[in-house]
């Protein structure tokens, strides 16, 4: 699984436990509840990418890569 971290203010935060990455969607567990529609900046392995919170399915957050 790729390592996915949140990038905020130039600092990275390891808040995701990645379950699956498929078809431009990251499915992950997180102790934080992000708002649906909220846009985040992610670092996936060594590349940064914008993402939008698409849904919460049980304890899984779906992040759509933009």
ZITA-V175882 format. One line per field, one symbol per residue. phi: phi as a letter, one per 20 degrees, with the letter a starting at -180 (. if undefined). psi: psi as a letter, one per 20 degrees, with the letter a starting at -180 (. if undefined). A space follows every 50 residues. Layout:
phi = ???
psi = ???
This chain:
phi = .feccedbmmddcedddfdacblmcedbebfddeffnfecddddlddebf bcfeadcmeddddefd
psi = qqppqpppkjqqpnjpopgqopljpppqqqiqoqppippqpqoodjqqpq qpohrpocjpppopp.
